Amino acid sequence: MEPTTADPVVEVQPAEFPPMASRAAAFGDRPLSRFYDVKVTVTVELGRTSLPLSEMLKLGEGAVIELNRGVSEPVDLVADGVLLARGEIVVVDDCYGIRITEVNAAGKPDGPGRGAAPGS
């Protein structure tokens, strides 16, 4: 779109930011313990699949959806798309739980179809 005489003139200047090294050093001096009370929602993922929308619209009570993971394979413990660990499903009182069997020290994001392998 070409400017017209009715359009106001806008001055544009590049933004200036302090160097990242100085900001990172200042943040690094603060103890991590100040974040210990921050709540993070975690999800236990049994498996995944993809369905055409037409099939999803046909789903009803009693429908069965097959997932991409076998019953003996570990489930994923994920927070905000990041694979934290893998484990096995357990029952605690009357609730489901997860017993951690592998910890993903790398903290890599979840990949398509399945989470990233721990330690990869």
C-alpha positions in Angstrom: 0.0 0.0 0.0 1.5 3.3 -1.0 1.5 6.2 1.6 -0.9 9.1 0.9 -0.7 12.6 2.2 -3.4 11.7 4.8 -1.1 9.1 6.4 0.9 10.3 9.4 4.7 10.1 9.2 6.0 7.5 11.6 9.7 7.5 12.6 11.2 4.1 13.1 14.4 3.5 15.0 16.2 0.3 15.9 15.8 -0.9 19.5 18.9 -0.9 21.6 19.3 -3.6 24.3 22.1 -4.1 26.8 24.5 -7.0 26.0 23.2 -10.4 27.0 26.3 -11.4 28.9 25.8 -8.7 31.6 22.1 -9.5 32.1 22.9 -13.3 32.3 25.6 -12.7 34.9 23.3 -10.6 37.0 20.6 -13.4 36.9 23.1 -16.1 37.7 23.9 -14.5 41.1 20.3 -15.2 42.3 19.7 -18.5 44.0 17.5 -21.1 42.1 15.7 -21.8 45.4 13.5 -18.7 44.8 11.7 -20.8 42.2 11.1 -23.9 44.3 7.4 -23.0 45.1 6.5 -22.5 41.4 3.9 -25.1 40.4 4.4 -27.0 37.2 1.7 -29.1 35.6 3.0 -32.5 34.6 1.3 -35.0 32.3 1.7 -38.7 32.1 1.3 -39.8 28.5 0.3 -43.4 27.7 0.8 -43.0 23.9 -0.3 -41.2 20.9 -2.1 -41.7 17.6 -3.5 -39.5 14.8 -7.0 -39.8 13.4 -8.8 -38.1 10.6 -11.3 -35.6 11.8 -14.1 -37.6 10.2 -13.1 -40.6 12.5 -12.9 -38.4 15.6 -16.5 -37.1 14.9 -17.7 -40.7 14.9 -16.2 -41.5 18.3 -18.7 -42.3 21.0 -19.1 -44.1 24.3 -17.4 -47.4 24.1 -15.1 -46.5 21.2 -11.6 -47.9 21.4 -8.6 -45.9 20.1 -5.3 -47.9 19.6 -2.2 -46.0 20.8 1.4 -46.3 19.5 2.8 -47.9 22.7 2.7 -51.5 23.9 1.4 -52.4 27.4 4.9 -53.3 28.6 6.5 -50.0 27.4 7.2 -47.2 29.9 4.9 -44.1 29.9 6.2 -40.6 29.6 6.2 -37.9 32.3 6.1 -34.6 30.4 6.0 -30.9 31.5 5.2 -28.2 28.9 6.3 -30.5 26.0 9.6 -31.5 27.7 10.2 -35.2 28.5 11.2 -35.3 32.2 11.2 -39.1 32.8 9.7 -42.4 31.9 8.1 -44.9 34.2 5.5 -47.6 34.9 1.9 -47.1 35.9 1.1 -48.0 39.5 -2.0 -47.8 41.7 -1.7 -45.7 44.9 -4.8 -46.2 47.1 -7.6 -45.6 44.5 -5.6 -43.4 42.1 -3.1 -44.0 39.3 0.5 -43.1 39.8 3.8 -43.4 38.0 7.0 -45.1 39.3 10.0 -43.4 37.7 12.3 -45.9 36.0 14.3 -43.5 33.7 15.2 -39.8 34.2 15.8 -37.7 31.1 18.7 -35.6 32.3 18.9 -33.9 28.9 15.4 -32.3 29.2 14.9 -32.4 25.5 11.5 -31.4 24.0 9.0 -34.0 23.2 9.4 -35.3 19.6 6.6 -36.1 17.2 4.8 -39.3 17.9 6.8 -40.1 21.1 8.9 -38.3 23.6 12.7 -37.9 23.1 14.6 -40.9 24.5 16.1 -40.2 28.0 19.7 -39.3 27.8 19.6 -38.7 24.0 
